[in-house]
Amino acid sequence: MGDEPILEGHASDSGVRSGRSRGAAGGRCGPAAAGSGRGGRGGRRIRGQLPRRLPPRRPVQPPAALHPGRAEGAGTVVEVGPGVADVAVGDRVGWVEIPGTYAERAVVDSSRLVPLPDDIGFETAAAVLLQGMTAHYLVKDAYPVQGGDTVLVHAAAGGMGLLLTQLITHLGGRVIGTTSTTAKAELAKRAGAAEVILSSAVDDLAAEVRRLNGGQGLPVVFDGVGAHTFDASLASLRTRGHLVLFGAASGAVPPFDPIRLAHGGSLTLIRPSLGDFIADRSELLRRAAEVFEWVRSKALEVTVTGRYALSEAAQAHSDLEARRTTGKLLVVPDAAAIGRREETQS
């Protein structure tokens, strides 16, 4: 396999790399071929003009191989290269922010791997690392939630919303959540939401939020929905409130004049991304360790509501797009593929 480590595992397998990029099975990614050429001299005249040199043709670049997949997973290291010292063959690891995890084997830079404690299983790691660390920086850094804060969480029954609701409640905050159905509302309440608004049942979401908060605006809104909720999120804030816009499930927010923030009461808006909060390895490991500790103490409970074989990944996406899901979904290697691999290794 060359000088790069490879991993395989349960939820979405991974590999380790210490240099150049490789594909899921260890082959190099990139164009299979690239043509090049130069145009000759044009032979025609147009209204007496001299012949023109045509611009050179650009080389044809065939599309690179696509390795789809959400940027999170967990697995076992099956091979490492000579330059890798962070992990060893047999280590159980998880990772985030590494695209291409819909594979039985993948390649990951060893510095981005999180060693898994013995009491954290593959499914738990694959389900909690990315969203758990996102929830961690949201409530600890983007807006440090304090006891007594009333917080609005959009899509409170989604995978991210459930984790945020649990953590805000754990930190002493009070959650007002939004969901699309009564079944999802019950799920959000079980996670700790004090109030849940059915977004389809109210004409003025911000007015309902204020009503549930004694007529007052909120110190913070956590909004992972984006375009559909942005205006209501701003209108739900009190003077000097904070909008933490961490996603765009309904589409990107259209451009707007920042003077709206001043007119709303000197509001602040942050659009954070996990990568900037785990930029160095020490921060990555610190956040992961705190998330695992929350899992151990039951402050954070991972709700895996669906498991799909790797061959069913398209169905998982269809179910997500149709809003038929709640909680966290996992894609796992097909049982038949695992069986073939075990036969080969025995």
Buried (B, 14 or more C-beta within 10 A) or exposed (E): BBBBBBBBBBBBBBBBBBEEEBBBBBEEBBEEEEEEEEEEEEEEEEEEEEEEEEEEEEEEEEEEBEBEBBBBBBBBBBBBBEEBEBBEEEBBBBBBBBEBBBBBBBBBBBBBBBBBBEEBBBBBBBBBBBBBBBBBBBBBBBBEBEEEBBBBBBBBBBBBBBBBBBBBBBBEBBBBBBBBBEEBBBBBBBBBBBBBBBBEEBEEBBBBBBBBBEEEBBBBBBBBBBEBBBBBBBBBBBEEBBBBBBBBBBEEBEEEEEEEBEEBEEBEBEEBEBEEBBEEBEBBBBBBEBBBEBBEEEBBEBBBBBBBBBEBBEEBBEBBEEEEBBBBBBBBBBEEBBEEBEEEEE
